[in-house]
């Protein structure tokens, strides 16, 4: 797997040397990187290999979680600290959530040390291969880095791009021809404009479907969209009614399930839409958090193996003390550069 990942990233960089703009090449703009395989198969959300106290485990990776959460980790050197915090799960407040201290935790070969973890009252203990999925880790753990989520090729990476002016646009050039992008808001949601109204799309590979509130759309929108079935304005079913957004070229070919009833396009429902697991299965996605941009590259490649519907479709936010993992130096110890050869982006 390491050889495959190495080959994949080097091919991307080799191709970009030939095709990128006359600014600094993407490889010279990458100050450090760290790669991991994504475990599981088709239909699974990102699951990353880890070890706790030397024992192989796995963690869900979620864009809607702000820290490290999980279940019973006593078998892996975890212990109860006797302290508690307040969390918000899917909008509901949970008081007195126990704070655990993990055993020595490594994400791949990235040493996270002994860290705090919030124990959830109910955590689905699943397995991927011989590894037990003991928790979920969020994107907020890696503030200041870009996160590459390449589910089609089962690859995950943390990347530190240079802030030098010559490296502006390096993230887009890194993905290469066919790349599109959207701005991110403060909650790391993609921003689109629909009927003159700014809307937010959560980017959540743990959500099964792409969804939109039907109140964002007009009945006229749905009648003229050939992907929609049924007699409008009858309320759509999220299971069988879909619509595309041709006016938004970055995601023009993406089909969304509609939730609720068709409206006038008013802002009455601003709960937000979702780009879910089915979107991530067909795109390489690069979250450039420092520059508040998300980049997409369509992929025809399909994951191999067999999936087990591994997903953690929840939002989690800690209301208590700040628990984010930080290395003593303040920066993650990333390797200097990618190396290897492999796949042409946009052609797979």
Secondary structure, 3 states (H helix, E strand, C coil): CHHHHHHHHHHHHHHHHHHCCCCCCHHHHEEEEEEEEEECCCCCCCEEEEEECCEEEEEEEECCECCEEECCCHHHCCEEEEEEEEEEECCEEEEEEEEEECCCEEECCEEEECCEEEECCCCCCEEECCEEEEEEEEHHHHCCCEEEEEHHHCEEEEEEECCCHHHCCHHHHHHCCCCEEEEECCCCCEEEEECCEEEEEEECCCCCCCEEEHHHCEHHHHHHCCCCCCCCCCCCCCCCCEECCCCCHHHCCCCEEEECCCEECCCCCCCCEEECHHHHCCEEEEEEHHHCEEEEEECCCCCCCCCCCCCCCCCEEECCCCCCCCCCCCCCCCECCCCCCCCCCCCC
